[in-house]
C-alpha cells in the first residue's frame, strides 16, 4: 500500500513539473510566430520592405544563437526555475514594448530581446525534466515538452490574427505579453515542484566552467550540434518553402499545398507523443531516428520529383509529419545519453543553438534557389540534409551503461581528448 501511495505521489510531482514546462515551451514557440501573421500590417505602418521586417527575425535568431550556450551555463549555476521565469518575463516585456512604443528600430531591438529571452527555454526546460522525471518516463516527458512547442507554433497564427481583428496588431502583441506574464506567474506560484533541479555549490564555479567548455567542444556534443543544425536546415525548407516550391514546380494550388503543410505540422505534433512512448521502450534511439529519417527522405524526394494529385500529396505530407514527430523524443534521448549529470543546461543550450544556425542559413539558401528558378532543388537539398542527419545518427558511438559514479567522475567520462561517450545518466 505504501509503495502505491509513493508511486502516486511521484507521478503527481512529475506530472506537475511536465505540465509547467509544457506551458513555458508553448509560450516560447508562440512568440517565435508572433510577427509573420502580421507582416503586411507592420510593414505598411513603418513604411519598410519585407526585407526590413525580416531583419527583426534575423535579430531574434542572432541573439538566440549568441546567448543560448551562456544561458545554459547560467541554468547549471543558479538553477533553471529562476532563469525560466526571467526569460518569460523578459519576452513579455519585449512584446509589450513593441505594442506600446512606436518605431521601426524599437521593433528590431525588441525582437533581439525576444531572441535573448528565447535562450532560456531549452536549457532550463531540459535541465528541469532531467532532474525531476524518472528515467523510465523521461522519453514521454520529452515528447510532451516538444508537443507543447509544436502546439504553440500551430495555434499562434490563428490567435494572432484573431486578436488583430479585435484590437489591431499592437493588441495582439499585448495579448502575447499577457500570456508570457501568466506563464511566469504560474511557474512562480506552483513551481516549487521544480526546485529539485538545483544548482551546484558556488565554490565549484571555476572548475565547472573549464570542464563545461571542454565538454561542449568534445566530439559527441559537437556531433549533436551539427545534427540539430541539419534538422533545422531540412525543416526550414519544408515548412517555409514547400508551398511556393510545389506551386512553381508542379502548379500545385496554394490551397492544396497549404492543407498538405498543415497536415504535416499537425501530425508532427501527434507523432511527437507517439515517439515518446517508443523512446521509453527502447534504448536504441538511433535506430528509431534512422528509420524515420530514411522514410522521410523518400517522401521528400517523391514529392519533389512526382506531380502528385491532392489526395496523394496530403497523404505523403501527413506520413512525413508523423515520422518527423516520432524522431523528436529519440533525438532528445540521444543527447541525454552523452550528457553528464549536472550539465543538462549547458549541453542542451549548446546543441539547440544548431536550430538557430540552421534558421539563419535556410531562408537565404532556399530563397536563393527560388530566385534562380530551381524549386525542384529545394526538395533535393531537404532530402540531402535529412540523409546527412541519418549519417550522423548511424555513425555515432554507443554509450556504455554504467552505474552512477557521481558527477565528477561522470564529467571525466566524456573526455574531449579521448572521444569516449560512456556516460550514464541515472536519476
C-alpha positions, 0 to 999 in steps of 0.5 A: 500500500505504501509503495502505491501511495509513493508511486502516486505521489511521484507521478503527481510531482512529475506530472506537475513539473511536465505540465509547467514546462509544457506551458513555458515551451508553448509560450516560447514557440508562440512568440517565435510566430508572433510577427509573420501573421502580421507582416503586411500590417507592420510593414505598411505602418513603418513604411519598410520592405519585407526585407526590413521586417525580416531583419527583426527575425534575423535579430531574434535568431542572432541573439538566440544563437549568441546567448543560448550556450551562456544561458545554459551555463547560467541554468547549471549555476543558479538553477533553471526555475529562476532563469525560466521565469526571467526569460518569460518575463523578459519576452513579455516585456519585449512584446509589450514594448513593441505594442506600446512604443512606436518605431521601426528600430524599437521593433528590431531591438525588441525582437533581439530581446525576444531572441535573448529571452528565447535562450532560456527555454531549452536549457532550463526546460531540459535541465528541469525534466532531467532532474525531476522525471524518472528515467523510465518516463523521461522519453514521454516527458520529452515528447510532451515538452516538444508537443507543447512547442509544436502546439504553440507554433500551430495555434499562434497564427490563428490567435494572432490574427484573431486578436488583430481583428479585435484590437489591431496588431499592437493588441495582439502583441499585448495579448502575447505579453499577457500570456508570457506574464501568466506563464511566469506567474504560474511557474512562480506560484506552483513551481516549487515542484521544480526546485529539485533541479538545483544548482551546484555549490558556488565554490565549484564555479571555476572548475565547472566552467573549464570542464563545461567548455571542454565538454561542449567542444568534445566530439559527441556534443559537437556531433549533436550540434551539427545534427540539430543544425541539419534538422533545422536546415531540412525543416526550414525548407519544408515548412517555409518553402514547400508551398511556393516550391510545389506551386512553381514546380508542379502548379500545385494550388496554394490551397492544396499545398497549404492543407498538405503543410498543415497536415504535416505540422499537425501530425508532427505534433501527434507523432511527437507523443507517439515517439515518446512512448517508443523512446521509453521502450527502447534504448536504441534511439538511433535506430528509431531516428534512422528509420524515420529519417530514411522514410522521410527522405523518400517522401521528400524526394517523391514529392519533389520529383512526382506531380502528385494529385491532392489526395496523394500529396496530403497523404505523403505530407501527413506520413512525413509529419508523423515520422518527423514527430516520432524522431523528436523524443529519440533525438532528445534521448540521444543527447541525454545519453552523452550528457553528464549529470549536472550539465543538462543546461549547458549541453542542451543550450549548446546543441539547440543553438544548431536550430538557430544556425540552421534558421539563419542559413535556410531562408537565404539558401532556399530563397536563393534557389527560388530566385534562380528558378530551381524549386525542384532543388529545394526538395533535393537539398531537404532530402540531402540534409535529412540523409546527412542527419541519418549519417550522423545518427548511424555513425555515432558511438554507443554509450556504455551503461554504467552505474552512477559514479557521481558527477565528477567522475561522470564529467571525466567520462566524456573526455574531449581528448579521448572521444569516449561517450560512456556516460550514464545518466541515472536519476 
